[in-house]
Amino acid sequence: MIVYSPINLPNLEVNWDKFWDVWHTYSKPLVKVRNMGHSGVPVGPVDAWIGIDIFRRQFYMPGYFAPLVDLSTLPELVQSVENIKKALPTIECIRIIQSTEDIFSHTDDNLDEWKIRKMFHYTSETSQWYFTKPEDRLGNRHYISLPETTSWFAYNDKHAWHGSDYDDKHPKLLVQLFFQEKLSTDLIADLLEESFKEHKDYVIEF
Ligand SMILES: [Fe+2]
């Protein structure tokens, strides 16, 4: 089955000078949160990621907390967020993260669901993000590639485990999308089907 494919979603437009101001001002180590119903108790910061939220619905309770930032200096990004919300109406949170160390192959939730990510800022010539077969964390790494036309991608969180290499000369910024419940495959079936076809040279199958 296909476990990874680039997908077609609206781009996130930014003025990079202004974006870096926001990023350097607000990005913080993610803080693990214990869910207490409608509130969360911070458990402690984690070393592996720093990040910001550029959209979060009220009462959405993520597993990790990131500061929700003011985008008033980034009107293109505000419009881009609206475009994503239109394309994926059940979205609860849009987060930008940077890993600060190697992340070994793992599954996030071990659920048979598609996760959507985007390479937001990426300067390396070599691929840093890879998949292994489930529970085969030391096995063959299948590094991803992306077409010119999109840097959004989707992967199945149960049937492929993901990891990424850290390069301090080329740290990458990744966008994560979160949904309240498991992202229903039905909801994105057309998007996946169309993207699998269009990006067939890039898909990874296990
Ligand atoms: Fe992960």
Boltz pocket constraint, residues with backbone or C-beta under 6 A from the ligand:
constraints:
  - pocket:
      binder: B
      contacts: [[A, 106], [A, 107], [A, 108], [A, 162]]
      max_distance: 6.0
